[in-house]
Amino acid sequence: MKLAILIFLFVSSNLYSSNVSGAITNSSNGKSIPNANIYIEELEIGSVSNSYGIFKIDVPKGQYSIQITNIGFETFSSLINVENENIFLDISMEPVILELDEVSVEALFSTRLGYESAKIILKSELQEFDKESAADMLRMLPGVDAQYAYPDGRNVNLSIRGSSDYKPGGYNNRVLILLDGFPMLIPNSGSPDWSSVPMESIERIEIDNSPASAQYGHNSMGGVINLITDYNDEKSLTTLSMGGGSFSTGTTSFSKKFKSKNWNFGFNGMTKISDGHRNNSEHQLGKIRSFLKFNRAGRTYRLSHIASLSDIGHPGFYRSPSFRKSKRLSNYIQGYGFYPISKGISISHSIYLNTFQTEYYDSEDAPEEKLEGNRLYDDISVGLRSEMLMTKLQRWIIMLGLDSDWSKSSVTVFNPIYNDPTQVSMGSFIQSKYSIGNGWSLGMGFRYDHRITNPGNNYKIRTYSNYSPKLNIMYKIRDRRAFTISYNEGFRAPSLSELYLQHISSYGLIQQGNPDILPERVKSIEMSYEHPHSDSWIWSISTFYNQYKNMIDFVYTLPVRSVNRKGVFGLGLEYQFKFKPNQLLGIQGQYNYLNMKDEEGIPVLYRSKHRGQLSMSLNTKIINCFLLARYWSEQYYEDFLSHEYDLIGDKIIFPIKKLPMQVIPEIVLSRKFNTLDLSVRISNLFNKKYELIQDYPMPGRVLNGKITKSL
């Protein structure tokens, strides 16, 4: 035993005979820089400077590349030659002005300081999934669930950590969907137009699983998903893609990008047509997107536009089919400007205009007793946002912001006593991050929101106000977060539909809003740990507790009426890992546990306790293969189509039933020939019959193929 110890000490003393240490300072004022990340590429080891800017790493003899990074400073790189003596480096880093949409730290949420639970899905991973629908893509992401009648349908309900549940009509969406940082939500329902999301242009997806109201306001109490397009791509590239598959599905897309000195310009278009996997699920989609970007001397200006036209069927429930269809024209106009105003202080302004014109109508084969006539939805929203980022202080990064928006809905299924309800929202916020030293940092945020809802016709104007704080402490090593504990509060004001809806559904229930419902609130505590073994092996685990108050629900009374739940609690755990030992093989997995309970014992529906996903990619010279299997445990639902129910007072008690546990595998095969990409995706590999929602049968085995040519 003594001999083994002596051998170990001898080997260790010869292997790590020297160390590299140093002091890191700010070149502009000579002050030390804490929390700088030091990384030696060849050894895949690193360290973090302490509160005095000092670091030390033990290394063997040899020549290495050392890289030092810190937010707000230019990256320092140098070659070092380690011999028998220790090396001390006196490093002076140049401060730079951060540009919010250009900085590549970890994600947009990193640059906006709300990154304690942000996850990033890069384009390479999106391409492996090979999804064409945003709803189908997002349900692959960690902690996210999406429920829909079919992937290209319009009534999609998105949920992060159980924050939302499905109700007829797709209401109760508590997740804020952003496109390049701009909101996409339709005013009357609080849900985006899913058919208008330009999946073919998405460069990466960023997810904040925690309530983000301290920065983004009332729509983000369930989290934020930011879809980032390829407007930063400086390659002049042309691509043409064609595909097709089951249910007479055909897709075509075209993309062109230009780069000329300080100008970037791009546009793309997409069309899709399909008969759908069941009656009245046929759909036709078309959209075109264009953007113009100018970048010079630290200033960036960007203008983009998306126009989307869709004509889709709404199949309804299996036992109560629908013969309704709808056409929608959506427009998103977005303007953005960023510029420095002094050294270490920059400012950005954003403006957007979203319009949605929707017409619901009866299909040609609708029986006479099912005819409902035309119904119109006309929604418009305009918003402004300004942010000031200060990086000139030694250890502080501070962001100040203001935003406001105005929206109006003219909807024929609103209660006719009102007249085109409008909403005005205003908010102000402050976000900060303080570097404590030795890899530790403290994040804080605070926001005030005020919303005014006016139903028109001199009816009561309602106001909703809220203060949303957040606090987190984080430890980072090698520029990656290792440990985080955070506290967040969230807030959501009622949507216009939850306030003023009055609609008779195709299955006979009268759904109506309730102008007296209260805004929702949530308090959330989260602890997470990320273990960065190396670039090829990493795993993370998170646990959270969410306490919801006044959660808005559509309860089956006579008639169906929107009400507040007293309290709902959610306890969960998430585990993820990525293992890529070489270019040939990659394995990823995730497991999600969620246990939600109602304070009054009311069932919390459509939330599986256990969900998991496992994928493996195999990249060979002959073909690339991607295998994926998704699992979710049983989930409860209220059978509101049943004729066997109890009536207690004015409340209908429907039977509670279960959707069974499911495992659904799929496979994607792809091959690249110079500038030609071929792919084939087979979903639901074993042709299993299953439902995501009561009486919403999902497709069986589906085959899709695609050819993409790059010029």
C-alpha positions, 0 to 999 in steps of 0.5 A: 500500500505504501509503495502504491502511494509513493508511486502515485505521488511520484507520477503526480509530481512529474505529471503536474510539475508546474502551474499556470497562475495569473492576475486579470485586470481591466485595461481601462482602470487597472481594477481586478476582474472576478469571475473570468473563465480560464480554459486550456483547450488541449487539456479540457480543463479550466478555472475561474478568477477569484474576487481579486482576479487571481487564478491558478491551474496545475498543468503538465509540461507542454505547449498549450492555448489558454483562453480567457473570457468574461462578459463585457471584455474582449477574449484573451488568447495566448500560447504558453510553454510550460517547462519546469518552472511555474508561469505567472501571467499578468493579463489586461483585458480590453472592455467592450460594449455588449450588443444584445442581439450579436453577443454569443455567450450562451443564449439571448437569455444570457445577454438579457440576464435571465438565464438561470434556467435557459436551455438552448436547442441549436439548429443542428439538433433541430435538423436531427428531429426533422420536424416541419410543425412548430407544435410538433417540434416544441414538444420534443424540448425539455420540460415542454408539452404540447397538445393538439388535434393534429401537428398542423392544427391551430388549437395548440396548447403549450405547457412548461412544467404543467403550467397550462392545460387543455380546454376546448378552444385552446385557451389558458396558454401561460407560456410566452412565445417570442420570435426574435424577441418579439411576442407572437400572441393573438390578443383574444386568446393569448395563444400564437398563430402556430401555422405562421411560425417560420420553422424553415428559418429557425436557427435556434430555440431558447427556453426559460422554464421558470416564470419570467414575469420579472422581465417579460411581464404577465404573459410569461408566468409559465416560462418563455420560448424564444424562436431565433431566426437566421437573420445573423447568418452572413452567408450568401446562400440559396436553398430550395426544398421539396418534400411529401409523404403520407396523407397526400402531404406536399411541401415546398420552400425557398430561401435566399440570403445576401451579404453586401458590406454592412447589409444583410438581406434575406427572404424565404417562402413556404407552402404546404398542403395535406389531406390530414390523417382524419376527417376535416383535418386537411390544411393549406399553409403559405407564408413568406418572410423577409428581413433587412439588417444594417450593422456599422460601427457598433450600431445595428438596425433590423426590419422584418416582416412575416405574412402567413395565410392558412386554410385549415379544418377543425376535426373536432372530437371523435364522438362529436366531429366538427365540420368547421374550417377557418382561414387566417391571414397573419402579419408580423412587422418587427423593427429593432435598433441598437446603438452605444450611447457611451463607453459601457452603456448601450440602448436598444429600441423595438417596435412591432405590429401584429395583425390577425384576420380569421374567418370560421366557416362551414365545410362544403359537406357539413350536414344542415343540422351542423351549420353554424355560419361564418364567424369573424375574428379581427385582432391587432396589437402594437408594442414598444420596448426599450432596454438600456444595458450598462457594463461599465461597472466593475462587477455589475451588469445592469439592464433597465427597460420599459415596454408597452402594448395596445391590442384590440379584438373584434370577435363575433363570439364575444358577448354582444353587449361589449364592443371590440374590447381593448387592452393597454399594458405598461411595464418597467423593469430592472435586471442586474447581475453581480459577480461575487468572485470565485465563479459565484454571481448574484442575479436580481430582477424586479418588474411592475406591470399595469394592464387596463382592459376596456370591454367597450359600451361603457361597461366597467373598465378593469385594471390589473397591477403586479410586482414581480421579483426574482433572485438567483445565485449561480456558480459557474466553472469553465463558462458554464453554470454548475449550480443555481438556486432561484426564486421567481414570481409570475403573473398573468392577467386574464385574456379577452376570451377568458373575460368576454367569450360567449360561444356555443361549441359544436358539441353543445356546451355554452362556453362563456367568459367571466369578467370578474375573474382575478389575475393568476399568480405563481411563486417558484423555487428551483435548484439545478446542477449542471456537470460539465465533464467535457465537451462530449459528456454533460448532464444536469438535474433540476428540481422545482416547486411552483405554487399557483394562485387563482389559476383560471379554468373553464369549469363545466357549470351550466353554462361552462364558465371561466373561474379561478381555482383557489390554489394549485401546487406543482413539484417536479424534477428534470434530468438531462444528459448528452454524450457524444464521444466522437463524430460517429455516435451521439446519445441524448436523454431526458426524464421529467417528473411532475406531480400537480395537486389542487388545494381543494382536491379538484383533479388536475388534468392532462399532465403526465407524472412521468415523461421521458425521451431517448435519442441516438444519432449514428453518423456514418459515411453511408448514411446518418441515422437518428432514432428517437423514442418518447414516453409519457405515463397515463394522464387523467381527463374529464369526459365532458362528452359523456351523457352519464354525469351527476348534477350538483347545484348548477355544476356538472360532474363528469366522469374522470377517465385515463389516457394510457401510458404511451411509448412512440418511436420514430426514425430519421434517415439522411444523407448529404451529397455535396450540395444536396440533402436527402432525408426520410422520417418515419413517425410512430414507427409501430403504427400505434393508436393513441390520443393526446387529448380525449377523442383526438386520435393521433396519426398512425405510422407517417412517412415523409421525405424531403430533398434540399438543394443548396446553391 
